[in-house]
């Protein structure tokens, strides 16, 4: 196994990623486990706050560096990425200070009279975090910050397209005072990654990416495995919904990072009486993303990805859909595309596209909207626009997804929400407290009086 040309961060320094350094990273994590498990909530929170301050102090330069390293993510998107990473570390620091333990009223039953109990969370062991290319800093933050809060070492395997972002973050964590042995970055190939997945010294795996995540889970059934995978995000605009708001927010949510987001808006269902009005407003918003505007989207990750999305557009048109705007490809760039008249037999309505194309379709009832939104094998977030509380509550109850955003697109998220998918879209949840729970297990401690009362 050779990792020629790859980089990493081991023992507090950036290094070439040779097999010996990968082994060193794992061995250091194991050796550091007991030490970091015994750190106080104060120590953990202090480290997390210092990372947030360091990110804030250099935010514009970090955003530019992220855009430069990727070549496909815009400075505008990365500016928000840095801000959200700051929020992740700040919120995780707050949780580390206040939320890790809880009291349990064991004396709720008569035979426990006089006893008291509390529950504390203890790390399962060193974490293997595997990240994706579309959120080089933010996804790393969602792996690293909860590991620090949990008192768990972490070995981070970044996307090979953007490893320097992960190295930068690991360096900030060490500079903030976290033991250098307790955090490593290993930029390795697929075979070496699966070797890490199978390594019994790494009992917790947190993966963000595509359907290969299920193969990881199947390969290590006895490990704690958290999967954050893709989705086919949908929005319903009801007859009484705010069309102008929905058109504006769905345009932003559909084309953020050129649609290369697991919760991007891909399907929009609109009450038939408002369909023409919505399409007109939505297309107007999308047209503002022309290449020479401040709202311009960037290219896709590579030309192969763009060709794949182009094929989906061609297929939809061949089946009777129409292109309201966009549709053109130039290299890795696809113009932001709106497809109208899409139906359930089209790929765009049933499979994640992960590109700058959104389909809009009319529906005749809430029942039809629900059936269409739920006609996929898994979902992370869906959105609803309605002024009717009955509609909001009913749809929130019946939609099968990890989250429902009322009067917002499925892309709406704050980073301490429980975040994850149902069905094929994932397993487990991230989002500060919920990620810490993935990395830890509860221990109940009961104290009974030495003299029975």
Order of alpha helices (4+ residues) and beta strands (2+ residues): beta-beta-alpha-alpha-alpha-alpha-beta-beta-beta-alpha-beta-alpha-beta-alpha-beta-alpha-beta-beta-alpha-beta-alpha-alpha-beta-beta-beta-beta-beta-alpha-beta-beta-alpha-beta-beta-beta-alpha-beta
